[in-house]
């Protein structure tokens, strides 16, 4: 098993027959490219391949180009999406002829990613290239029906790629297992195919994830590890494709096609580069690239110059990949970033604090802001006072605090208070009731005596006055 090559690259189809499914797309695209190979310019000088990701669009183009002896110039729309970029690269390539091949095929991925506002003039420039090109132009898109692509659609041969069937994906995975001499359960491969949702590239990545982690592919392992198309799996694939990339375009594509936002990707790389790179000089170069990527990303956000993202892609992808020049790649597994782990823990704390503030605000008729700033700090002092857990326990019972709230307020003193709460709740109701009555009597006893004495003095004074009045009369 060659750990250095991602399986999606290692087992990329080299012949048209090896491309899984897509019989109609093969027929249409082969006939169109055959006209170019015979020197006849088709009515439609460009083809727009559309369909979900991972169904063989790029693979089929490369296989057909190999079959008809064409050179392939592969571009990504995220790199060449502005008018000036297209005129400088695509327009020039459209008029070039290769020295040793029959022709030059220009493949431009993800044209649906061209923004009509940020990349104003990009689509118009492509339209002009299509009208005059002397070489076959092939565009790919996941969603070709966006309004900004309408002028391009009108000039292109539309070729649809459909999601692959589970049977076709299982057959592909089975061939890979046999080639890698892996123990693979048929049911496990079916589950991988099912959760890939017709995406062969994702299925192959999932298979490699299980195989490299456990050395075998069983139903129990797949059920526990592969949870469908989620971001946790995507970050694993992205990291793997960056670390093990053999060419610069592969590393860059791992960054541009990832569903993970760039800040999160930087955080993952920051924690996992030392797990994979063993030489200090390699680490130095990798962190230098990472720091420069962070700087360019910050500048692009603060200034609105989104063209700086090109440098971010180059630094996070090829910059990190080719920082390793001498050392070997460690077999240590990727780890969850400590920064994200702490943020998740703090998020739980903030949620408990918000819930407590909302509960107390209703009871004390105050705003949540006042509760947070003036009440919760005092509650924290009371609950963390180890000498008197009874007071905190009574407050918790009175306001019906749950255990999470008690732990939030009490910290290391939480177990002591929770035990005190349980003791109070186990006490006999008569004992608790009598104690409350005694407290109430003790508080109100003194004012009552004073009141009786005042009334008696008033009576005596009034009586004396009446006697004097009668005597006088």
C-alpha positions as CSV (number, residue, x, y, z in Angstrom):
1,X,0.0,0.0,0.0
2,X,1.6,3.3,-1.1
3,X,0.8,5.8,1.5
4,X,2.2,8.7,-0.5
5,X,-0.4,8.6,-3.3
6,X,-4.1,9.4,-2.6
7,X,-6.1,6.6,-4.2
8,X,-8.2,9.0,-6.2
9,X,-5.0,9.8,-8.1
10,X,-3.5,6.3,-8.0
11,X,-6.6,4.7,-9.5
12,X,-7.7,7.5,-11.8
13,X,-9.0,6.0,-15.1
14,X,-6.4,6.0,-17.9
15,X,-8.7,4.6,-20.6
16,X,-12.3,5.5,-21.4
17,X,-13.4,2.0,-20.6
18,X,-12.2,2.4,-17.0
19,X,-14.5,5.4,-16.4
20,X,-17.4,4.1,-14.3
21,X,-20.8,4.5,-16.0
22,X,-21.7,7.6,-18.1
23,X,-22.2,5.7,-21.4
24,X,-24.2,8.5,-23.0
25,X,-21.7,11.1,-22.0
26,X,-18.8,8.9,-23.4
27,X,-20.6,8.6,-26.7
28,X,-21.4,12.3,-27.2
29,X,-18.0,13.6,-26.0
30,X,-16.0,11.0,-28.0
31,X,-17.9,11.9,-31.2
32,X,-17.3,15.6,-30.6
33,X,-13.5,15.2,-29.9
34,X,-13.1,12.9,-32.9
35,X,-14.1,15.8,-35.2
36,X,-11.3,17.9,-33.7
37,X,-8.8,15.0,-34.0
38,X,-9.7,14.7,-37.8
39,X,-9.2,18.4,-38.4
40,X,-12.9,19.3,-38.6
41,X,-14.0,22.1,-36.4
42,X,-17.4,21.2,-34.8
43,X,-20.4,23.5,-34.9
44,X,-20.0,23.8,-31.1
45,X,-16.3,24.7,-30.4
46,X,-16.7,24.1,-26.7
47,X,-18.4,21.5,-24.4
48,X,-19.9,22.2,-21.0
49,X,-19.9,19.0,-18.8
50,X,-22.3,19.3,-15.9
51,X,-23.3,17.0,-13.1
52,X,-22.6,16.3,-9.4
53,X,-19.0,16.2,-8.2
54,X,-17.1,12.9,-8.3
55,X,-18.9,11.3,-11.2
56,X,-16.0,11.3,-13.7
57,X,-16.2,14.6,-15.7
58,X,-12.5,15.4,-15.5
59,X,-11.4,11.7,-15.7
60,X,-13.4,11.1,-18.9
61,X,-11.9,14.2,-20.5
62,X,-8.3,13.1,-19.7
63,X,-9.0,9.6,-20.9
64,X,-10.4,10.8,-24.2
65,X,-7.5,13.2,-24.7
66,X,-5.1,10.3,-24.2
67,X,-7.1,8.2,-26.7
68,X,-7.0,10.9,-29.4
69,X,-3.4,11.9,-28.6
70,X,-4.2,15.4,-27.3
71,X,-2.2,17.4,-24.8
72,X,-4.3,18.7,-21.9
73,X,-4.0,22.1,-20.4
74,X,-6.0,22.0,-17.1
75,X,-7.1,25.3,-15.6
76,X,-9.3,26.1,-12.6
77,X,-11.9,28.8,-12.9
78,X,-11.0,30.0,-9.3
79,X,-7.5,30.8,-10.6
80,X,-8.4,32.3,-14.0
81,X,-11.7,33.9,-13.5
82,X,-11.1,37.6,-14.2
83,X,-11.1,39.1,-17.7
84,X,-7.4,39.9,-17.6
85,X,-6.5,36.4,-16.5
86,X,-8.6,34.8,-19.2
87,X,-7.2,37.0,-21.9
88,X,-3.6,36.3,-20.8
89,X,-3.9,32.5,-20.5
90,X,-7.0,30.9,-22.1
91,X,-7.1,33.2,-25.1
92,X,-3.4,32.6,-25.9
93,X,-3.8,28.8,-25.4
94,X,-6.8,28.7,-27.7
95,X,-4.6,29.7,-30.6
96,X,-1.5,27.5,-29.8
97,X,-0.6,24.2,-31.4
98,X,1.4,21.5,-29.6
99,X,4.7,20.3,-31.1
100,X,4.3,16.5,-30.7
101,X,0.6,15.9,-30.2
102,X,-2.4,16.1,-32.6
103,X,-4.0,18.9,-30.7
104,X,-4.3,20.8,-27.4
105,X,-7.4,20.3,-25.3
106,X,-8.1,23.1,-22.8
107,X,-10.0,21.9,-19.7
108,X,-11.4,24.6,-17.3
109,X,-13.0,23.3,-14.1
110,X,-15.8,24.9,-12.0
111,X,-16.9,27.7,-14.3
112,X,-20.0,28.0,-12.2
113,X,-17.7,29.4,-9.5
114,X,-17.1,32.6,-11.5
115,X,-18.8,35.5,-9.7
116,X,-20.6,38.0,-12.0
117,X,-19.8,40.9,-9.7
118,X,-16.4,40.1,-8.2
119,X,-15.2,38.7,-11.5
120,X,-16.9,41.1,-13.8
121,X,-16.1,40.4,-17.5
122,X,-15.0,36.9,-16.9
123,X,-17.9,35.1,-18.6
124,X,-17.8,37.6,-21.5
125,X,-14.1,36.9,-22.0
126,X,-14.8,33.2,-22.2
127,X,-17.6,33.7,-24.7
128,X,-15.2,35.6,-27.0
129,X,-12.6,32.8,-26.7
130,X,-15.2,30.1,-27.6
131,X,-16.1,32.0,-30.7
132,X,-12.6,32.0,-32.1
133,X,-10.8,29.1,-30.5
134,X,-8.8,26.7,-32.7
135,X,-8.5,24.1,-30.0
136,X,-11.3,22.1,-28.2
137,X,-12.5,23.9,-25.0
138,X,-14.1,21.9,-22.2
139,X,-15.8,23.4,-19.2
140,X,-17.1,21.6,-16.2
141,X,-19.7,22.8,-13.7
142,X,-21.8,21.3,-10.9
143,X,-24.6,23.8,-11.6
144,X,-24.6,25.0,-15.2
145,X,-28.1,26.7,-15.0
146,X,-27.0,29.8,-13.2
147,X,-28.0,33.0,-15.0
148,X,-24.5,34.2,-15.4
149,X,-23.6,31.1,-17.5
150,X,-26.4,31.6,-20.0
151,X,-24.2,33.2,-22.7
152,X,-21.8,30.4,-22.4
153,X,-24.5,27.7,-22.4
154,X,-25.8,29.0,-25.8
155,X,-22.4,28.3,-27.4
156,X,-21.5,25.0,-25.8
157,X,-22.3,21.4,-26.4
158,X,-24.1,20.4,-23.2
159,X,-23.1,17.0,-21.8
160,X,-24.9,15.7,-18.7
161,X,-23.2,13.4,-16.2
162,X,-25.4,11.6,-13.8
163,X,-24.8,10.4,-10.3
164,X,-23.3,6.9,-10.2
165,X,-25.3,3.9,-9.1
166,X,-24.3,2.1,-5.9
167,X,-23.6,-1.0,-7.9
168,X,-21.0,0.9,-10.1
169,X,-19.3,2.4,-7.1
170,X,-19.2,-1.0,-5.3
171,X,-17.6,-2.5,-8.4
172,X,-14.9,0.2,-8.4
173,X,-14.2,-0.2,-4.7
174,X,-13.9,-3.9,-5.1
175,X,-11.3,-3.5,-7.8
176,X,-9.3,-1.2,-5.5
177,X,-9.5,-3.6,-2.6
178,X,-8.2,-6.4,-4.8
179,X,-5.4,-4.3,-6.1
180,X,-4.4,-3.2,-2.5
181,X,-4.9,-6.8,-1.2
182,X,-7.3,-5.5,1.4
183,X,-9.7,-7.6,3.4
184,X,-13.0,-5.9,2.4
185,X,-16.5,-7.0,3.4
186,X,-19.0,-6.7,0.5
187,X,-21.6,-5.2,2.9
188,X,-19.1,-2.6,4.1
189,X,-18.4,-1.5,0.5
190,X,-22.2,-1.2,-0.1
191,X,-22.5,1.0,2.9
192,X,-19.6,3.3,1.7
193,X,-21.3,3.5,-1.8
194,X,-24.6,4.3,-0.2
195,X,-23.3,7.1,1.9
196,X,-21.2,8.6,-0.9
197,X,-24.5,9.6,-2.7
198,X,-23.2,8.8,-6.2
199,X,-19.8,10.5,-5.6
200,X,-17.1,8.0,-6.7
201,X,-14.3,10.3,-5.5
202,X,-15.8,10.6,-2.1
203,X,-16.3,6.8,-1.9
204,X,-12.6,6.1,-2.8
205,X,-11.5,8.6,-0.2
206,X,-13.7,7.0,2.4
207,X,-12.3,3.6,1.5
208,X,-8.7,4.8,1.9
209,X,-9.6,6.5,5.2
210,X,-10.9,3.2,6.7
211,X,-8.1,1.1,5.1
212,X,-5.3,3.3,6.4
213,X,-6.8,3.6,9.8
214,X,-7.6,-0.1,10.5
215,X,-5.9,-2.2,7.8
216,X,-9.2,-3.8,6.8
217,X,-12.7,-2.8,5.8
218,X,-15.5,-4.3,7.8
219,X,-19.1,-3.3,8.2
220,X,-18.7,-2.4,11.9
221,X,-15.8,-0.1,11.2
222,X,-17.5,1.6,8.3
223,X,-20.7,2.1,10.2
224,X,-18.7,3.7,13.1
225,X,-16.4,5.8,11.0
226,X,-18.2,6.9,7.9
227,X,-21.2,9.1,8.8
228,X,-22.1,10.3,5.3
229,X,-21.0,13.4,3.6
230,X,-20.0,15.6,6.5
231,X,-17.3,18.1,7.2
232,X,-15.4,16.0,9.7
233,X,-14.6,13.6,6.9
234,X,-13.9,16.4,4.4
235,X,-11.2,17.9,6.7
236,X,-9.5,14.5,6.9
237,X,-9.4,14.2,3.1
238,X,-8.2,17.7,2.7
239,X,-5.3,17.3,5.1
240,X,-4.4,14.0,3.5
241,X,-4.5,15.4,0.0
242,X,-2.3,18.4,1.0
243,X,0.3,16.3,2.9
244,X,0.6,13.5,0.3
245,X,0.2,15.6,-2.9
246,X,2.8,14.7,-5.6
247,X,2.2,17.8,-7.7
248,X,1.5,21.5,-6.9
249,X,-1.9,21.5,-8.7
250,X,-3.0,18.5,-6.6
251,X,-2.2,20.3,-3.3
252,X,-3.9,23.5,-4.5
253,X,-7.0,21.6,-5.6
254,X,-7.2,20.0,-2.2
255,X,-7.6,23.5,-0.7
256,X,-9.9,25.0,-3.3
257,X,-12.3,22.1,-3.4
258,X,-12.6,21.6,0.4
259,X,-15.8,22.5,2.1
260,X,-13.9,23.7,5.1
261,X,-13.5,27.4,5.6
262,X,-9.9,28.7,5.3
263,X,-9.6,29.8,9.0
264,X,-10.6,26.3,10.2
265,X,-8.2,24.7,7.7
266,X,-5.4,26.9,9.0
267,X,-6.2,25.8,12.5
268,X,-6.1,22.1,11.6
269,X,-2.8,22.5,9.7
270,X,-1.3,24.4,12.6
271,X,-1.9,21.6,15.0
272,X,-1.2,18.7,12.6
273,X,1.9,19.7,10.7
274,X,4.2,18.6,13.6
275,X,2.4,15.2,13.6
276,X,3.4,14.6,10.0
277,X,6.7,16.5,9.4
278,X,9.6,15.2,11.4
279,X,12.5,17.4,10.3
280,X,12.9,20.9,12.0
281,X,13.7,22.6,8.7
282,X,10.6,21.2,7.1
283,X,8.5,22.4,10.0
284,X,10.0,25.8,9.7
285,X,9.2,26.1,6.0
286,X,5.7,24.8,6.6
287,X,4.9,27.2,9.3
288,X,6.4,30.1,7.3
289,X,3.9,29.2,4.5
290,X,1.1,29.0,7.0
291,X,1.8,32.3,8.6
292,X,2.0,34.0,5.2
293,X,-1.3,32.4,4.2
294,X,-2.9,33.8,7.4
295,X,-1.5,37.3,6.6
296,X,-2.9,37.3,3.1
297,X,-6.3,36.0,4.2
298,X,-6.5,38.8,6.8
299,X,-5.6,41.4,4.2
300,X,-8.2,40.1,1.7
301,X,-10.9,40.3,4.4
302,X,-10.0,43.8,5.7
303,X,-9.4,45.4,2.3
304,X,-11.9,43.5,0.1
305,X,-9.1,42.5,-2.3
306,X,-10.3,38.9,-2.9
307,X,-7.7,38.4,-5.6
308,X,-5.3,37.8,-2.7
309,X,-7.0,34.5,-2.1
310,X,-4.8,33.1,-4.9
311,X,-1.8,33.5,-2.6
312,X,-3.8,31.8,0.2
313,X,-4.5,28.8,-2.0
314,X,-0.8,28.6,-3.1
315,X,0.6,28.9,0.4
316,X,-1.9,26.5,2.2
317,X,-1.6,23.9,-0.6
318,X,1.8,23.7,-2.4
319,X,3.4,25.9,0.2
320,X,2.8,23.4,3.0
321,X,3.2,20.3,0.8
322,X,6.6,21.2,-0.6
323,X,7.9,22.5,2.7
324,X,9.0,18.9,3.2
325,X,12.1,18.4,1.2
326,X,14.1,15.8,3.2
327,X,12.2,14.3,6.0
328,X,9.7,11.4,5.8
329,X,6.0,11.7,6.6
330,X,5.2,10.4,10.0
331,X,2.5,7.7,10.5
332,X,1.0,9.5,13.4
333,X,-2.7,10.2,13.0
334,X,-4.3,13.6,12.7
335,X,-5.5,15.1,15.9
336,X,-8.4,17.5,16.7
337,X,-7.1,21.1,17.1
338,X,-6.8,22.2,20.8
339,X,-8.1,25.6,19.9
340,X,-11.3,24.3,18.4
341,X,-11.7,21.8,21.3
342,X,-11.4,24.7,23.9
343,X,-13.9,26.8,21.8
344,X,-16.4,24.0,21.9
345,X,-16.0,23.7,25.7
346,X,-16.4,27.4,26.2
347,X,-19.5,27.4,24.0
348,X,-21.1,24.9,26.4
349,X,-20.2,27.2,29.3
350,X,-21.7,30.2,27.5
351,X,-24.9,28.3,26.8
352,X,-25.2,27.4,30.5
353,X,-24.6,31.0,31.5
354,X,-27.2,32.3,29.0
355,X,-29.8,29.7,30.3
356,X,-29.1,30.7,33.9
357,X,-29.3,34.4,33.2
358,X,-32.6,34.0,31.4
359,X,-34.0,31.9,34.3
360,X,-33.0,34.3,37.0
361,X,-34.1,37.4,35.0
362,X,-37.7,36.0,35.0
363,X,-37.6,35.4,38.8
364,X,-35.9,38.6,40.0
365,X,-37.6,40.8,37.3
366,X,-34.3,42.2,36.0
367,X,-32.6,42.2,32.6
368,X,-30.2,39.4,31.5
369,X,-27.4,41.9,31.4
370,X,-27.9,42.9,35.1
371,X,-28.1,39.2,36.1
372,X,-24.8,38.5,34.3
373,X,-22.9,41.4,35.7
374,X,-24.4,41.8,39.2
375,X,-26.1,38.6,40.3
376,X,-24.1,35.6,38.8
377,X,-20.8,36.9,40.2
378,X,-22.2,36.9,43.8
379,X,-23.8,33.5,43.2
380,X,-20.4,32.2,42.1
381,X,-18.9,33.4,45.4
382,X,-21.7,31.8,47.5
383,X,-21.5,28.5,45.6
384,X,-17.7,28.3,45.8
385,X,-17.6,29.0,49.6
386,X,-16.6,25.6,51.0
387,X,-17.5,26.5,54.6
388,X,-21.2,26.9,54.0
389,X,-22.7,24.7,51.3
390,X,-26.1,24.8,52.9
391,X,-26.8,28.3,51.7
392,X,-25.9,27.4,48.1
393,X,-27.9,24.2,48.3
394,X,-31.0,26.1,49.4
395,X,-30.6,28.6,46.6
396,X,-30.2,25.8,44.1
397,X,-33.4,24.0,45.4
398,X,-35.4,27.3,45.5
399,X,-34.5,28.2,42.0
400,X,-34.5,24.6,40.7
401,X,-31.0,24.7,39.3
402,X,-30.0,21.5,37.5
403,X,-26.6,19.8,38.0
404,X,-25.0,21.5,35.0
405,X,-25.9,25.0,36.5
406,X,-24.6,24.0,39.9
407,X,-21.3,22.8,38.4
408,X,-21.0,26.0,36.5
409,X,-21.5,28.1,39.6
410,X,-19.6,26.0,42.1
411,X,-16.7,24.8,40.1
412,X,-14.5,22.4,42.3
413,X,-17.1,22.7,45.1
414,X,-19.9,21.3,43.0
415,X,-19.8,17.7,44.4
416,X,-20.1,19.1,48.0
417,X,-23.1,21.2,47.1
418,X,-24.8,18.4,45.1
419,X,-24.4,16.1,48.1
420,X,-25.9,18.8,50.4
421,X,-28.9,19.2,48.1
422,X,-29.5,15.5,48.2
423,X,-29.3,15.5,52.1
424,X,-31.9,18.4,52.3
425,X,-34.2,16.6,49.9
426,X,-34.0,13.4,51.9
427,X,-34.8,15.2,55.2
428,X,-38.3,14.8,56.7
429,X,-40.8,17.5,55.6
430,X,-41.7,18.2,59.3
431,X,-38.1,19.0,60.2
432,X,-37.8,21.5,57.3
433,X,-41.3,23.0,58.0
434,X,-40.6,23.5,61.8
435,X,-37.3,25.1,61.0
436,X,-39.0,27.6,58.7
437,X,-41.7,28.3,61.3
438,X,-39.1,29.0,64.0
439,X,-37.3,31.4,61.8
440,X,-40.5,33.2,60.9
441,X,-41.5,33.5,64.6
442,X,-38.1,34.6,65.7
443,X,-38.1,37.4,63.1
444,X,-41.6,38.7,63.9
445,X,-41.7,38.2,67.7
446,X,-40.1,41.5,68.8
447,X,-42.3,43.9,66.8
448,X,-45.5,42.2,68.2
449,X,-44.4,42.9,71.8
450,X,-43.7,46.5,71.1
451,X,-47.1,46.9,69.5
452,X,-49.0,45.4,72.5
453,X,-47.1,47.7,74.9
454,X,-47.9,50.7,72.9
455,X,-51.7,49.9,72.9
456,X,-51.7,49.3,76.7
457,X,-50.0,52.7,77.3
458,X,-52.5,54.4,75.1
459,X,-55.4,52.8,76.9
460,X,-54.1,53.9,80.3
461,X,-53.6,57.4,79.1
462,X,-57.0,57.7,77.6
463,X,-58.6,56.2,80.8
464,X,-56.9,58.7,83.0
465,X,-58.0,61.6,80.9
466,X,-61.6,60.4,81.0
467,X,-61.6,60.1,84.8
468,X,-60.3,63.6,85.2
469,X,-62.9,64.9,82.8
470,X,-65.8,63.2,84.8
471,X,-64.5,64.6,88.2
472,X,-64.3,68.1,86.7
473,X,-67.8,67.8,85.4
